[in-house]
Amino acid sequence: MVVLGAGAGVSDLHGGDPGMRLTGIRTVGTTEEQLREAAQQLQGRTDVVAIYVFGSYVTRHKLPEDIDVCVIAKHSLGLAEELKMAARFPDDVDVIFFHRLPIKIRFNVFREGRPLSVNDEKALAEIRIRTIRQHQDAYYWALRYERRWFE
């Protein structure tokens, strides 16, 4: 697993604005270093494709109360494994597993999120493409349903 260093990814979450870094004043206490350390603890796991940070902490649409981290795995993990992984992160980090998310949130992980670590670039690209296609399909059917029943 390749964990992105201070020069890429996590430190640039807010468009490179040095005043908007992970260590800035906010309601969460986790630092960039703590996020990187937690991600490094998952190195060597072949079932973990990537770890993304996403949500209000990245988009800055509102003052974040927590940090949302998404673990993208090659396959569904058991609950015990998910709990072990989540326990490696600080308390103000919500660890969410990609396969458990609805398609709209999966799409937002890629659209608005930033990679904290990437283990398998090829598998990540395949998952990203599949997610975009599923999101497009869901959007089409939602529009069709809305037109049929609400117009």
N, CA, C and O atoms as a GROMACS GRO file, in nm:
protein
  604
    1MET      N    1   0.084  -0.117   0.000
    1MET     CA    2   0.000   0.000   0.000
    1MET      C    3   0.089   0.123   0.000
    1MET      O    4   0.182   0.134   0.080
    2VAL      N    5   0.060   0.215  -0.089
    2VAL     CA    6   0.136   0.340  -0.096
    2VAL      C    7   0.057   0.447  -0.023
    2VAL      O    8  -0.055   0.479  -0.062
    3VAL      N    9   0.114   0.502   0.081
    3VAL     CA   10   0.048   0.608   0.157
    3VAL      C   11   0.102   0.739   0.107
    3VAL      O   12   0.223   0.761   0.103
    4LEU      N   13   0.011   0.828   0.068
    4LEU     CA   14   0.053   0.957   0.015
    4LEU      C   15   0.116   1.040   0.124
    4LEU      O   16   0.066   1.045   0.236
    5GLY      N   17   0.226   1.105   0.092
    5GLY     CA   18   0.299   1.186   0.189
    5GLY      C   19   0.240   1.324   0.205
    5GLY      O   20   0.135   1.355   0.148
    6ALA      N   21   0.307   1.406   0.284
    6ALA     CA   22   0.258   1.539   0.316
    6ALA      C   23   0.250   1.627   0.193
    6ALA      O   24   0.174   1.725   0.193
    7GLY      N   25   0.324   1.596   0.088
    7GLY     CA   26   0.323   1.680  -0.031
    7GLY      C   27   0.208   1.653  -0.126
    7GLY      O   28   0.190   1.729  -0.221
    8ALA      N   29   0.131   1.548  -0.104
    8ALA     CA   30   0.023   1.516  -0.196
    8ALA      C   31  -0.096   1.462  -0.120
    8ALA      O   32  -0.084   1.415  -0.007
    9GLY      N   33  -0.210   1.472  -0.183
    9GLY     CA   34  -0.331   1.412  -0.127
    9GLY      C   35  -0.385   1.486  -0.008
    9GLY      O   36  -0.449   1.590  -0.023
   10VAL      N   37  -0.361   1.435   0.111
   10VAL     CA   38  -0.426   1.485   0.231
   10VAL      C   39  -0.393   1.631   0.258
   10VAL      O   40  -0.483   1.707   0.295
   11SER      N   41  -0.269   1.673   0.242
   11SER     CA   42  -0.234   1.811   0.273
   11SER      C   43  -0.292   1.908   0.171
   11SER      O   44  -0.297   2.028   0.197
   12ASP      N   45  -0.334   1.858   0.056
   12ASP     CA   46  -0.389   1.944  -0.048
   12ASP      C   47  -0.541   1.932  -0.057
   12ASP      O   48  -0.598   1.965  -0.161
   13LEU      N   49  -0.605   1.887   0.046
   13LEU     CA   50  -0.749   1.864   0.042
   13LEU      C   51  -0.828   1.988   0.011
   13LEU      O   52  -0.936   1.979  -0.048
   14HIS      N   53  -0.779   2.102   0.047
   14HIS     CA   54  -0.856   2.225   0.034
   14HIS      C   55  -0.800   2.312  -0.076
   14HIS      O   56  -0.792   2.434  -0.061
   15GLY      N   57  -0.762   2.252  -0.188
   15GLY     CA   58  -0.718   2.324  -0.304
   15GLY      C   59  -0.583   2.391  -0.289
   15GLY      O   60  -0.555   2.488  -0.360
   16GLY      N   61  -0.501   2.344  -0.199
   16GLY     CA   62  -0.369   2.401  -0.183
   16GLY      C   63  -0.364   2.524  -0.096
   16GLY      O   64  -0.256   2.581  -0.077
   17ASP      N   65  -0.477   2.567  -0.042
   17ASP     CA   66  -0.480   2.685   0.045
   17ASP      C   67  -0.415   2.649   0.177
   17ASP      O   68  -0.470   2.567   0.251
   18PRO      N   69  -0.298   2.707   0.210
   18PRO     CA   70  -0.228   2.669   0.332
   18PRO      C   71  -0.307   2.699   0.458
   18PRO      O   72  -0.280   2.639   0.563
   19GLY      N   73  -0.403   2.789   0.452
   19GLY     CA   74  -0.484   2.820   0.570
   19GLY      C   75  -0.594   2.720   0.595
   19GLY      O   76  -0.661   2.727   0.698
   20MET      N   77  -0.614   2.627   0.502
   20MET     CA   78  -0.724   2.532   0.512
   20MET      C   79  -0.673   2.390   0.521
   20MET      O   80  -0.728   2.300   0.458
   21ARG      N   81  -0.571   2.367   0.596
   21ARG     CA   82  -0.512   2.233   0.609
   21ARG      C   83  -0.583   2.154   0.717
   21ARG      O   84  -0.663   2.208   0.794
   22LEU      N   85  -0.553   2.025   0.721
   22LEU     CA   86  -0.612   1.937   0.820
   22LEU      C   87  -0.581   1.981   0.962
   22LEU      O   88  -0.657   1.953   1.054
   23THR      N   89  -0.470   2.048   0.980
   23THR     CA   90  -0.429   2.087   1.114
   23THR      C   91  -0.483   2.224   1.153
   23THR      O   92  -0.447   2.276   1.258
   24GLY      N   93  -0.568   2.284   1.069
   24GLY     CA   94  -0.625   2.415   1.098
   24GLY      C   95  -0.726   2.408   1.211
   24GLY      O   96  -0.755   2.301   1.263
   25ILE      N   97  -0.779   2.524   1.249
   25ILE     CA   98  -0.877   2.531   1.357
   25ILE      C   99  -1.009   2.474   1.306
   25ILE      O  100  -1.060   2.518   1.203
   26ARG      N  101  -1.062   2.378   1.376
   26ARG     CA  102  -1.187   2.313   1.337
   26ARG      C  103  -1.242   2.235   1.457
   26ARG      O  104  -1.181   2.234   1.564
   27THR      N  105  -1.354   2.172   1.437
   27THR     CA  106  -1.417   2.099   1.547
   27THR      C  107  -1.362   1.958   1.563
   27THR      O  108  -1.392   1.891   1.662
   28VAL      N  109  -1.283   1.912   1.469
   28VAL     CA  110  -1.223   1.780   1.482
   28VAL      C  111  -1.079   1.794   1.529
   28VAL      O  112  -1.013   1.895   1.501
   29GLY      N  113  -1.031   1.694   1.599
   29GLY     CA  114  -0.898   1.702   1.656
   29GLY      C  115  -0.793   1.619   1.586
   29GLY      O  116  -0.674   1.630   1.617
   30THR      N  117  -0.834   1.536   1.491
   30THR     CA  118  -0.739   1.450   1.423
   30THR      C  119  -0.653   1.531   1.326
   30THR      O  120  -0.703   1.616   1.253
   31THR      N  121  -0.524   1.503   1.326
   31THR     CA  122  -0.431   1.574   1.239
   31THR      C  123  -0.402   1.492   1.114
   31THR      O  124  -0.436   1.374   1.105
   32GLU      N  125  -0.340   1.556   1.019
   32GLU     CA  126  -0.298   1.489   0.896
   32GLU      C  127  -0.207   1.371   0.928
   32GLU      O  128  -0.220   1.264   0.870
   33GLU      N  129  -0.117   1.392   1.021
   33GLU     CA  130  -0.022   1.286   1.059
   33GLU      C  131  -0.096   1.165   1.116
   33GLU      O  132  -0.061   1.051   1.085
   34GLN      N  133  -0.196   1.187   1.199
   34GLN     CA  134  -0.272   1.076   1.257
   34GLN      C  135  -0.347   0.999   1.149
   34GLN      O  136  -0.355   0.876   1.155
   35LEU      N  137  -0.402   1.069   1.050
   35LEU     CA  138  -0.470   1.000   0.940
   35LEU      C  139  -0.372   0.914   0.861
   35LEU      O  140  -0.402   0.800   0.827
   36ARG      N  141  -0.255   0.969   0.832
   36ARG     CA  142  -0.154   0.893   0.758
   36ARG      C  143  -0.108   0.772   0.838
   36ARG      O  144  -0.090   0.664   0.782
   37GLU      N  145  -0.088   0.789   0.969
   37GLU     CA  146  -0.046   0.676   1.053
   37GLU      C  147  -0.150   0.566   1.054
   37GLU      O  148  -0.116   0.448   1.046
   38ALA      N  149  -0.277   0.603   1.063
   38ALA     CA  150  -0.384   0.503   1.063
   38ALA      C  151  -0.387   0.428   0.930
   38ALA      O  152  -0.404   0.307   0.927
   39ALA      N  153  -0.371   0.501   0.821
   39ALA     CA  154  -0.369   0.437   0.689
   39ALA      C  155  -0.249   0.345   0.675
   39ALA      O  156  -0.259   0.238   0.615
   40GLN      N  157  -0.135   0.385   0.729
   40GLN     CA  158  -0.014   0.302   0.722
   40GLN      C  159  -0.030   0.170   0.796
   40GLN      O  160   0.032   0.071   0.760
   41GLN      N  161  -0.114   0.169   0.898
   41GLN     CA  162  -0.137   0.046   0.973
   41GLN      C  163  -0.206  -0.060   0.887
   41GLN      O  164  -0.203  -0.179   0.920
   42LEU      N  165  -0.267  -0.016   0.777
   42LEU     CA  166  -0.336  -0.110   0.688
   42LEU      C  167  -0.248  -0.151   0.570
   42LEU      O  168  -0.295  -0.219   0.479
   43GLN      N  169  -0.122  -0.111   0.570
   43GLN     CA  170  -0.031  -0.152   0.464
   43GLN      C  171  -0.015  -0.303   0.464
   43GLN      O  172  -0.017  -0.368   0.569
   44GLY      N  173   0.000  -0.356   0.346
   44GLY     CA  174   0.021  -0.499   0.334
   44GLY      C  175  -0.108  -0.578   0.323
   44GLY      O  176  -0.104  -0.699   0.300
   45ARG      N  177  -0.220  -0.513   0.340
   45ARG     CA  178  -0.349  -0.582   0.326
   45ARG      C  179  -0.386  -0.585   0.179
   45ARG      O  180  -0.416  -0.482   0.120
   46THR      N  181  -0.382  -0.702   0.122
   46THR     CA  182  -0.413  -0.714  -0.021
   46THR      C  183  -0.561  -0.696  -0.051
   46THR      O  184  -0.599  -0.674  -0.166
   47ASP      N  185  -0.645  -0.706   0.052
   47ASP     CA  186  -0.789  -0.688   0.030
   47ASP      C  187  -0.831  -0.540   0.031
   47ASP      O  188  -0.944  -0.510  -0.006
   48VAL      N  189  -0.742  -0.450   0.071
   48VAL     CA  190  -0.774  -0.307   0.072
   48VAL      C  191  -0.719  -0.244  -0.056
   48VAL      O  192  -0.599  -0.246  -0.080
   49VAL      N  193  -0.809  -0.189  -0.136
   49VAL     CA  194  -0.771  -0.125  -0.262
   49VAL      C  195  -0.724   0.018  -0.237
   49VAL      O  196  -0.619   0.059  -0.286
   50ALA      N  197  -0.803   0.093  -0.159
   50ALA     CA  198  -0.770   0.233  -0.132
   50ALA      C  199  -0.846   0.282  -0.010
   50ALA      O  200  -0.943   0.220   0.034
   51ILE      N  201  -0.800   0.394   0.042
   51ILE     CA  202  -0.869   0.462   0.151
   51ILE      C  203  -0.886   0.608   0.108
   51ILE      O  204  -0.788   0.675   0.074
   52TYR      N  205  -1.009   0.655   0.110
   52TYR     CA  206  -1.041   0.792   0.070
   52TYR      C  207  -1.093   0.870   0.190
   52TYR      O  208  -1.161   0.814   0.277
   53VAL      N  209  -1.062   0.997   0.195
   53VAL     CA  210  -1.124   1.088   0.290
   53VAL      C  211  -1.222   1.172   0.209
   53VAL      O  212  -1.189   1.217   0.100
   54PHE      N  213  -1.344   1.192   0.262
   54PHE     CA  214  -1.448   1.261   0.186
   54PHE      C  215  -1.544   1.329   0.282
   54PHE      O  216  -1.524   1.326   0.403
   55GLY      N  217  -1.647   1.390   0.228
   55GLY     CA  218  -1.748   1.455   0.311
   55GLY      C  219  -1.717   1.600   0.340
   55GLY      O  220  -1.635   1.662   0.272
   56SER      N  221  -1.784   1.654   0.441
   56SER     CA  222  -1.773   1.797   0.472
   56SER      C  223  -1.632   1.838   0.510
   56SER      O  224  -1.594   1.954   0.494
   57TYR      N  225  -1.555   1.746   0.558
   57TYR     CA  226  -1.416   1.777   0.593
   57TYR      C  227  -1.335   1.816   0.470
   57TYR      O  228  -1.244   1.899   0.478
   58VAL      N  229  -1.368   1.755   0.356
   58VAL     CA  230  -1.298   1.784   0.231
   58VAL      C  231  -1.365   1.898   0.156
   58VAL      O  232  -1.297   1.988   0.107
   59THR      N  233  -1.498   1.894   0.146
   59THR     CA  234  -1.570   1.993   0.064
   59THR      C  235  -1.580   2.129   0.131
   59THR      O  236  -1.594   2.230   0.063
   60ARG      N  237  -1.574   2.132   0.262
   60ARG     CA  238  -1.585   2.256   0.339
   60ARG      C  239  -1.720   2.324   0.322
   60ARG      O  240  -1.730   2.446   0.339
   61HIS      N  241  -1.826   2.249   0.288
   61HIS     CA  242  -1.959   2.306   0.276
   61HIS      C  243  -2.013   2.350   0.411
   61HIS      O  244  -2.098   2.438   0.419
   62LYS      N  245  -1.964   2.289   0.515
   62LYS     CA  246  -2.000   2.327   0.652
   62LYS      C  247  -1.882   2.292   0.741
   62LYS      O  248  -1.792   2.219   0.700
   63LEU      N  249  -1.883   2.343   0.862
   63LEU     CA  250  -1.776   2.312   0.957
   63LEU      C  251  -1.787   2.164   0.995
   63LEU      O  252  -1.890   2.122   1.049
   64PRO      N  253  -1.685   2.086   0.969
   64PRO     CA  254  -1.694   1.942   0.994
   64PRO      C  255  -1.695   1.909   1.143
   64PRO      O  256  -1.625   1.970   1.223
   65GLU      N  257  -1.775   1.811   1.177
   65GLU     CA  258  -1.780   1.760   1.314
   65GLU      C  259  -1.702   1.630   1.325
   65GLU      O  260  -1.670   1.586   1.436
   66ASP      N  261  -1.673   1.570   1.212
   66ASP     CA  262  -1.596   1.446   1.209
   66ASP      C  263  -1.527   1.437   1.073
   66ASP      O  264  -1.546   1.522   0.986
   67ILE      N  265  -1.449   1.334   1.056
   67ILE     CA  266  -1.382   1.308   0.930
   67ILE      C  267  -1.438   1.177   0.877
   67ILE      O  268  -1.440   1.076   0.947
   68ASP      N  269  -1.485   1.179   0.753
   68ASP     CA  270  -1.537   1.059   0.690
   68ASP      C  271  -1.427   0.994   0.607
   68ASP      O  272  -1.370   1.057   0.518
   69VAL      N  273  -1.399   0.868   0.638
   69VAL     CA  274  -1.298   0.791   0.567
   69VAL      C  275  -1.367   0.668   0.510
   69VAL      O  276  -1.440   0.599   0.580
   70CYS      N  277  -1.343   0.642   0.382
   70CYS     CA  278  -1.403   0.526   0.316
   70CYS      C  279  -1.295   0.425   0.281
   70CYS      O  280  -1.196   0.458   0.215
   71VAL      N  281  -1.314   0.303   0.327
   71VAL     CA  282  -1.223   0.193   0.293
   71VAL      C  283  -1.282   0.120   0.173
   71VAL      O  284  -1.394   0.067   0.180
   72ILE      N  285  -1.208   0.118   0.065
   72ILE     CA  286  -1.250   0.049  -0.057
   72ILE      C  287  -1.176  -0.084  -0.062
   72ILE      O  288  -1.054  -0.088  -0.075
   73ALA      N  289  -1.252  -0.192  -0.051
   73ALA     CA  290  -1.193  -0.326  -0.048
   73ALA      C  291  -1.225  -0.401  -0.177
   73ALA      O  292  -1.320  -0.366  -0.248
   74LYS      N  293  -1.146  -0.503  -0.206
   74LYS     CA  294  -1.168  -0.584  -0.326
   74LYS      C  295  -1.296  -0.666  -0.317
   74LYS      O  296  -1.358  -0.698  -0.418
   75HIS      N  297  -1.333  -0.700  -0.196
   75HIS     CA  298  -1.453  -0.780  -0.174
   75HIS      C  299  -1.512  -0.742  -0.039
   75HIS      O  300  -1.448  -0.672   0.040
   76SER      N  301  -1.631  -0.787  -0.014
   76SER     CA  302  -1.697  -0.759   0.113
   76SER      C  303  -1.619  -0.824   0.227
   76SER      O  304  -1.584  -0.942   0.221
   77LEU      N  305  -1.591  -0.746   0.329
   77LEU     CA  306  -1.519  -0.796   0.446
   77LEU      C  307  -1.620  -0.837   0.552
   77LEU      O  308  -1.732  -0.786   0.554
   78GLY      N  309  -1.582  -0.925   0.638
   78GLY     CA  310  -1.669  -0.962   0.748
   78GLY      C  311  -1.678  -0.849   0.850
   78GLY      O  312  -1.591  -0.762   0.855
   79LEU      N  313  -1.781  -0.851   0.930
   79LEU     CA  314  -1.801  -0.747   1.030
   79LEU      C  315  -1.684  -0.738   1.127
   79LEU      O  316  -1.642  -0.628   1.164
   80ALA      N  317  -1.630  -0.852   1.169
   80ALA     CA  318  -1.516  -0.851   1.262
   80ALA      C  319  -1.395  -0.780   1.200
   80ALA      O  320  -1.328  -0.704   1.268
   81GLU      N  321  -1.368  -0.805   1.071
   81GLU     CA  322  -1.257  -0.739   1.003
   81GLU      C  323  -1.282  -0.589   0.989
   81GLU      O  324  -1.190  -0.508   1.006
   82GLU      N  325  -1.406  -0.552   0.959
   82GLU     CA  326  -1.439  -0.410   0.947
   82GLU      C  327  -1.419  -0.338   1.081
   82GLU      O  328  -1.367  -0.227   1.084
   83LEU      N  329  -1.459  -0.401   1.188
   83LEU     CA  330  -1.443  -0.340   1.320
   83LEU      C  331  -1.295  -0.325   1.357
   83LEU      O  332  -1.255  -0.225   1.416
   84LYS      N  333  -1.214  -0.425   1.321
   84LYS     CA  334  -1.070  -0.416   1.348
   84LYS      C  335  -1.008  -0.299   1.271
   84LYS      O  336  -0.927  -0.224   1.326
   85MET      N  337  -1.047  -0.284   1.145
   85MET     CA  338  -0.994  -0.173   1.065
   85MET      C  339  -1.038  -0.038   1.120
   85MET      O  340  -0.957   0.054   1.133
   86ALA      N  341  -1.165  -0.028   1.153
   86ALA     CA  342  -1.218   0.099   1.204
   86ALA      C  343  -1.152   0.139   1.335
   86ALA      O  344  -1.134   0.257   1.362
   87ALA      N  345  -1.117   0.041   1.416
   87ALA     CA  346  -1.056   0.069   1.547
   87ALA      C  347  -0.917   0.131   1.534
   87ALA      O  348  -0.867   0.188   1.630
   88ARG      N  349  -0.855   0.123   1.419
   88ARG     CA  350  -0.722   0.180   1.398
   88ARG      C  351  -0.725   0.332   1.379
   88ARG      O  352  -0.621   0.398   1.386
   89PHE      N  353  -0.843   0.387   1.355
   89PHE     CA  354  -0.856   0.530   1.331
   89PHE      C  355  -0.900   0.602   1.459
   89PHE      O  356  -0.963   0.540   1.545
   90PRO      N  357  -0.867   0.731   1.473
   90PRO     CA  358  -0.909   0.809   1.591
   90PRO      C  359  -1.061   0.814   1.603
   90PRO      O  360  -1.133   0.787   1.508
   91ASP      N  361  -1.109   0.851   1.722
   91ASP     CA  362  -1.252   0.850   1.751
   91ASP      C  363  -1.333   0.946   1.666
   91ASP      O  364  -1.450   0.918   1.638
   92ASP      N  365  -1.276   1.059   1.624
   92ASP     CA  366  -1.354   1.154   1.544
   92ASP      C  367  -1.348   1.123   1.394
   92ASP      O  368  -1.385   1.207   1.312
   93VAL      N  369  -1.303   1.004   1.359
   93VAL     CA  370  -1.301   0.958   1.221
   93VAL      C  371  -1.409   0.851   1.204
   93VAL      O  372  -1.405   0.748   1.272
   94ASP      N  373  -1.504   0.877   1.115
   94ASP     CA  374  -1.606   0.778   1.082
   94ASP      C  375  -1.553   0.692   0.968
   94ASP      O  376  -1.533   0.742   0.857
   95VAL      N  377  -1.531   0.565   0.994
   95VAL     CA  378  -1.481   0.473   0.893
   95VAL      C  379  -1.601   0.402   0.830
   95VAL      O  380  -1.679   0.336   0.898
   96ILE      N  381  -1.612   0.418   0.699
   96ILE     CA  382  -1.725   0.365   0.624
   96ILE      C  383  -1.668   0.272   0.517
   96ILE      O  384  -1.563   0.300   0.459
   97PHE      N  385  -1.736   0.163   0.492
   97PHE     CA  386  -1.689   0.065   0.394
   97PHE      C  387  -1.768   0.080   0.265
   97PHE      O  388  -1.892   0.078   0.265
   98PHE      N  389  -1.695   0.095   0.157
   98PHE     CA  390  -1.749   0.130   0.026
   98PHE      C  391  -1.866   0.040  -0.015
   98PHE      O  392  -1.968   0.089  -0.063
   99HIS      N  393  -1.852  -0.090   0.003
   99HIS     CA  394  -1.955  -0.184  -0.043
   99HIS      C  395  -2.086  -0.168   0.034
   99HIS      O  396  -2.189  -0.218  -0.012
  100ARG      N  397  -2.086  -0.101   0.147
  100ARG     CA  398  -2.207  -0.081   0.227
  100ARG      C  399  -2.281   0.048   0.191
  100ARG      O  400  -2.391   0.072   0.240
  101LEU      N  401  -2.221   0.131   0.107
  101LEU     CA  402  -2.278   0.261   0.075
  101LEU      C  403  -2.377   0.254  -0.040
  101LEU      O  404  -2.361   0.172  -0.130
  102PRO      N  405  -2.480   0.341  -0.039
  102PRO     CA  406  -2.566   0.352  -0.157
  102PRO      C  407  -2.487   0.414  -0.273
  102PRO      O  408  -2.385   0.480  -0.251
  103ILE      N  409  -2.533   0.393  -0.394
  103ILE     CA  410  -2.458   0.434  -0.512
  103ILE      C  411  -2.430   0.584  -0.514
  103ILE      O  412  -2.323   0.625  -0.559
  104LYS      N  413  -2.522   0.666  -0.467
  104LYS     CA  414  -2.500   0.811  -0.470
  104LYS      C  415  -2.381   0.850  -0.382
  104LYS      O  416  -2.301   0.936  -0.420
  105ILE      N  417  -2.368   0.788  -0.266
  105ILE     CA  418  -2.255   0.819  -0.177
  105ILE      C  419  -2.126   0.761  -0.234
  105ILE      O  420  -2.021   0.823  -0.225
  106ARG      N  421  -2.134   0.641  -0.294
  106ARG     CA  422  -2.015   0.583  -0.358
  106ARG      C  423  -1.961   0.680  -0.464
  106ARG      O  424  -1.841   0.705  -0.473
  107PHE      N  425  -2.053   0.732  -0.544
  107PHE     CA  426  -2.014   0.827  -0.648
  107PHE      C  427  -1.950   0.951  -0.587
  107PHE      O  428  -1.849   1.001  -0.638
  108ASN      N  429  -2.007   1.001  -0.477
  108ASN     CA  430  -1.952   1.120  -0.411
  108ASN      C  431  -1.814   1.095  -0.351
  108ASN      O  432  -1.732   1.187  -0.343
  109VAL      N  433  -1.786   0.973  -0.309
  109VAL     CA  434  -1.652   0.941  -0.258
  109VAL      C  435  -1.549   0.973  -0.365
  109VAL      O  436  -1.445   1.031  -0.335
  110PHE      N  437  -1.577   0.936  -0.488
  110PHE     CA  438  -1.482   0.962  -0.597
  110PHE      C  439  -1.491   1.106  -0.648
  110PHE      O  440  -1.389   1.165  -0.683
  111ARG      N  441  -1.612   1.161  -0.652
  111ARG     CA  442  -1.628   1.297  -0.706
  111ARG      C  443  -1.568   1.402  -0.615
  111ARG      O  444  -1.500   1.494  -0.661
  112GLU      N  445  -1.594   1.391  -0.484
  112GLU     CA  446  -1.552   1.495  -0.391
  112GLU      C  447  -1.436   1.453  -0.301
  112GLU      O  448  -1.368   1.538  -0.244
  113GLY      N  449  -1.413   1.324  -0.288
  113GLY     CA  450  -1.311   1.276  -0.196
  113GLY      C  451  -1.171   1.282  -0.253
  113GLY      O  452  -1.150   1.309  -0.371
  114ARG      N  453  -1.076   1.257  -0.164
  114ARG     CA  454  -0.935   1.256  -0.202
  114ARG      C  455  -0.871   1.128  -0.147
  114ARG      O  456  -0.902   1.086  -0.035
  115PRO      N  457  -0.782   1.066  -0.225
  115PRO     CA  458  -0.718   0.943  -0.176
  115PRO      C  459  -0.623   0.972  -0.060
  115PRO      O  460  -0.539   1.061  -0.067
  116LEU      N  461  -0.640   0.895   0.044
  116LEU     CA  462  -0.547   0.900   0.157
  116LEU      C  463  -0.436   0.798   0.134
  116LEU      O  464  -0.320   0.822   0.166
  117SER      N  465  -0.474   0.684   0.078
  117SER     CA  466  -0.376   0.582   0.040
  117SER      C  467  -0.434   0.497  -0.072
  117SER      O  468  -0.556   0.480  -0.081
  118VAL      N  469  -0.347   0.446  -0.156
  118VAL     CA  470  -0.388   0.360  -0.267
  118VAL      C  471  -0.296   0.239  -0.269
  118VAL      O  472  -0.174   0.252  -0.269
  119ASN      N  473  -0.358   0.121  -0.271
  119ASN     CA  474  -0.282  -0.004  -0.272
  119ASN      C  475  -0.280  -0.067  -0.411
  119ASN      O  476  -0.179  -0.125  -0.451
  120ASP      N  477  -0.390  -0.055  -0.484
  120ASP     CA  478  -0.402  -0.121  -0.614
  120ASP      C  479  -0.467  -0.025  -0.713
  120ASP      O  480  -0.589  -0.012  -0.716
  121GLU      N  481  -0.384   0.042  -0.793
  121GLU     CA  482  -0.433   0.142  -0.890
  121GLU      C  483  -0.530   0.081  -0.991
  121GLU      O  484  -0.632   0.142  -1.023
  122LYS      N  485  -0.498  -0.038  -1.041
  122LYS     CA  486  -0.581  -0.101  -1.143
  122LYS      C  487  -0.720  -0.136  -1.087
  122LYS      O  488  -0.821  -0.106  -1.150
  123ALA      N  489  -0.722  -0.198  -0.971
  123ALA     CA  490  -0.851  -0.232  -0.909
  123ALA      C  491  -0.930  -0.106  -0.877
  123ALA      O  492  -1.053  -0.105  -0.892
  124LEU      N  493  -0.863  -0.001  -0.833
  124LEU     CA  494  -0.931   0.125  -0.803
  124LEU      C  495  -0.994   0.184  -0.929
  124LEU      O  496  -1.107   0.232  -0.924
  125ALA      N  497  -0.923   0.180  -1.040
  125ALA     CA  498  -0.977   0.231  -1.166
  125ALA      C  499  -1.101   0.152  -1.208
  125ALA      O  500  -1.200   0.210  -1.253
  126GLU      N  501  -1.097   0.021  -1.193
  126GLU     CA  502  -1.212  -0.063  -1.228
  126GLU      C  503  -1.331  -0.032  -1.139
  126GLU      O  504  -1.444  -0.024  -1.188
  127ILE      N  505  -1.308  -0.016  -1.011
  127ILE     CA  506  -1.417   0.017  -0.918
  127ILE      C  507  -1.474   0.154  -0.949
  127ILE      O  508  -1.595   0.174  -0.945
  128ARG      N  509  -1.388   0.249  -0.980
  128ARG     CA  510  -1.433   0.384  -1.013
  128ARG      C  511  -1.520   0.383  -1.139
  128ARG      O  512  -1.626   0.446  -1.141
  129ILE      N  513  -1.478   0.311  -1.242
  129ILE     CA  514  -1.556   0.303  -1.366
  129ILE      C  515  -1.690   0.237  -1.341
  129ILE      O  516  -1.793   0.285  -1.388
  130ARG      N  517  -1.690   0.127  -1.266
  130ARG     CA  518  -1.816   0.057  -1.235
  130ARG      C  519  -1.910   0.148  -1.157
  130ARG      O  520  -2.031   0.148  -1.181
  131THR      N  521  -1.856   0.226  -1.064
  131THR     CA  522  -1.937   0.317  -0.984
  131THR      C  523  -1.998   0.426  -1.070
  131THR      O  524  -2.116   0.459  -1.054
  132ILE      N  525  -1.921   0.482  -1.160
  132ILE     CA  526  -1.973   0.587  -1.249
  132ILE      C  527  -2.086   0.531  -1.335
  132ILE      O  528  -2.189   0.596  -1.351
  133ARG      N  529  -2.068   0.412  -1.389
  133ARG     CA  530  -2.173   0.350  -1.472
  133ARG      C  531  -2.299   0.323  -1.391
  133ARG      O  532  -2.409   0.350  -1.437
  134GLN      N  533  -2.283   0.270  -1.270
  134GLN     CA  534  -2.399   0.243  -1.185
  134GLN      C  535  -2.471   0.372  -1.149
  134GLN      O  536  -2.594   0.376  -1.144
  135HIS      N  537  -2.395   0.477  -1.123
  135HIS     CA  538  -2.456   0.606  -1.089
  135HIS      C  539  -2.534   0.661  -1.208
  135HIS      O  540  -2.645   0.712  -1.191
  136GLN      N  541  -2.479   0.651  -1.328
  136GLN     CA  542  -2.549   0.697  -1.448
  136GLN      C  543  -2.677   0.618  -1.470
  136GLN      O  544  -2.780   0.677  -1.503
  137ASP      N  545  -2.672   0.488  -1.451
  137ASP     CA  546  -2.792   0.405  -1.465
  137ASP      C  547  -2.898   0.444  -1.363
  137ASP      O  548  -3.015   0.460  -1.398
  138ALA      N  549  -2.858   0.461  -1.239
  138ALA     CA  550  -2.952   0.498  -1.133
  138ALA      C  551  -3.013   0.634  -1.161
  138ALA      O  552  -3.133   0.654  -1.139
  139TYR      N  553  -2.933   0.728  -1.208
  139TYR     CA  554  -2.982   0.862  -1.239
  139TYR      C  555  -3.086   0.857  -1.351
  139TYR      O  556  -3.189   0.923  -1.343
  140TYR      N  557  -3.059   0.779  -1.454
  140TYR     CA  558  -3.152   0.764  -1.565
  140TYR      C  559  -3.287   0.710  -1.517
  140TYR      O  560  -3.392   0.765  -1.550
  141TRP      N  561  -3.284   0.604  -1.438
  141TRP     CA  562  -3.408   0.543  -1.392
  141TRP      C  563  -3.482   0.634  -1.294
  141TRP      O  564  -3.605   0.635  -1.292
  142ALA      N  565  -3.409   0.708  -1.212
  142ALA     CA  566  -3.475   0.802  -1.120
  142ALA      C  567  -3.547   0.911  -1.198
  142ALA      O  568  -3.659   0.947  -1.163
  143LEU      N  569  -3.485   0.964  -1.302
  143LEU     CA  570  -3.550   1.066  -1.385
  143LEU      C  571  -3.673   1.009  -1.456
  143LEU      O  572  -3.777   1.073  -1.462
  144ARG      N  573  -3.659   0.890  -1.508
  144ARG     CA  574  -3.771   0.826  -1.578
  144ARG      C  575  -3.889   0.803  -1.482
  144ARG      O  576  -4.004   0.830  -1.517
  145TYR      N  577  -3.859   0.755  -1.364
  145TYR     CA  578  -3.963   0.733  -1.263
  145TYR      C  579  -4.031   0.864  -1.227
  145TYR      O  580  -4.154   0.872  -1.219
  146GLU      N  581  -3.951   0.968  -1.205
  146GLU     CA  582  -4.006   1.098  -1.167
  146GLU      C  583  -4.097   1.153  -1.276
  146GLU      O  584  -4.205   1.204  -1.246
  147ARG      N  585  -4.054   1.144  -1.399
  147ARG     CA  586  -4.136   1.194  -1.511
  147ARG      C  587  -4.267   1.117  -1.522
  147ARG      O  588  -4.372   1.175  -1.549
  148ARG      N  589  -4.260   0.988  -1.501
  148ARG     CA  590  -4.380   0.906  -1.517
  148ARG      C  591  -4.482   0.932  -1.406
  148ARG      O  592  -4.602   0.936  -1.433
  149TRP      N  593  -4.437   0.949  -1.283
  149TRP     CA  594  -4.528   0.956  -1.171
  149TRP      C  595  -4.556   1.096  -1.119
  149TRP      O  596  -4.656   1.117  -1.050
  150PHE      N  597  -4.470   1.192  -1.150
  150PHE     CA  598  -4.487   1.323  -1.089
  150PHE      C  599  -4.509   1.436  -1.189
  150PHE      O  600  -4.511   1.552  -1.149
  151GLU      N  601  -4.524   1.405  -1.316
  151GLU     CA  602  -4.551   1.512  -1.413
  151GLU      C  603  -4.692   1.504  -1.462
  151GLU      O  604  -4.733   1.586  -1.544
   0.00000   0.00000   0.00000
